[in-house]
């Protein structure tokens, strides 16, 4: 995937925040993260025979520890605990690597909607909150960023999944707030690529207060 094709819009947001001087150093981190994350993601996609479930996330925190759902060397987070999947499968999952394998076996694929591993520690702009000298993107800026990178990121990954998607693939967001903000943008790509028929087919598995709503997850993932 082409990092240069995605970074142009982010550079504008740095300028809007008065952080143009920080852009080059942040871009070096973001480019390295971009290539490493996508290498992991595409290699993992190769291990999936058929994509039955597509979970739409935001972007990995990554950072120095390279925290990512598909990195077996990092711990789980509230994003998706092993116990969440254990309850669905009704079987123990001993570690992160086994968790990744279990997701692959049932055809559950996690896909980010943004190409940038922004976080408050490594970049002067981030998705969540203004802290440590890092400024949070406004809702409008975040939506503009995702919109601008759809052709060069989201669309490309959807294209990579095409030949593996199940006829009845189920698409859902990890977070309700992400669905509410980006559902209208992303649903058209999913409709055009025959993942869904209408936007209303896309749900979410979030729970008030954080974590995954296991009831919602069980309703989506039916293991025979």
Secondary structure, 3 states (H helix, E strand, C coil): CCHHHHHHHHHHHHHHCCCHHHHHHHHHHHHHHHHHHHHHHHHHHHCCCCEEEEEEECCCCECCCCECCCCCCCCCCCCCCHHHHHHHHCCCCCCHHHHHHHHHHHCEEEEECCCCCCCCCCCCEECCCCECCEEECCHHHHHHHHHHHHHHHHHHHHHHHHHHEEEEEEEEECCHHHHHHHHHHHHHHHHHCCCCCCHHHCEECECCCCCECHHHHHHHCCCC
